Amino acid sequence: MSANRWAIDIRNALDKRSYRIYRLRTDQKKSFREIAAILGLSRNRLHQIYQAGVQRITLKKRGGDIWPEYSLSLRAIQSVR
C-alpha cells in the first residue's frame, strides 16, 4: 500500500494538454507567458485551461467526478440544456 492512500494520479484526472500545462506551471515553475510561447496559445486561454485543470484535480481529491460540466459555471450549464 502506498504511503498516501488519498493521493490521486493527476495524469488520469486531466487530458494530455491540461496535464502538460499543469506540469510546466507547477514542476518547472514556468510563467503563463513562457508556457503560452511553448504551446502557441494565448495567455488568457492558457490560464483558463490551467484553472479548469486545478478545479478538476481539487474535485477529484474530494472524491467527486471529473466530468467536464463540473468545471463549468451554472450559467454555462443552463445554456447547454
N, C-alpha and C positions, 0 to 999 in steps of 0.2 A: 504494500500500500504506500502511496506517495506521502511525503511529509505534509503536504497541504491538500487534503481531500476536497476542499472547496475551490481550488484553483481551476480555472477553465482554460481550454485551449482556444486562444484568441483567433487562431487561424480558421477554426471551424465557425466562429461567430461572425466573421467578416468575409466579404468576397475578396478576390485576388487584389484588385486595385485598392480597396479600402485598407487591406492588410498592409500593403506596401507603403501607403501613405502613413499609416499608424506607426509602422516600424521606423520609417525615416524621421518622423517627428519625435518619437519617444526615445528610441535607442540611439540614433545618430545625432539627435538634437539639431536637426536642420530647421531653418526658418520656413515659413509658408512661402516666402519669395523663392528660396532655393529649391524647394520641392516643386513649386509651380514651373520653374525653369526646367527641371529634370523631366517632368511628366508632360509638359506642354499644355497645362491648364491655367486658367486664371486663378489668382489668389482667392477670390471670393468663392469660386466653385470648389477649390481645394479645401477651403475652410468648412464649407457645407458638408463635403464628403467626410472630412475628419470628425466633425461634431456628430454626424449621424453614426459613425463607427463607434465613437466613445459612448453614445447612448445605447447602442446595441450591446456593447460589452457590459455596461452597467446593468442593463436589463437581464442579460444572461447570467451575470453574477448573482442577481437576486432570484434567479430561478425562473424567470419569465421566458416567454417565447421570443424569437428574434425575427418574427415576420416583419416585412417592410412597413406595413401600416402602423406598427408601433412606433416608428420613427417619424411619423407624420403628425402635423398639428390636427386638432379636432376639426378645424375649418377645411383642411385638405381632405380629410377622411369623408366629411359630409359632402364635399363636392364630387367625390368619386361615386357615391351611392345614388 
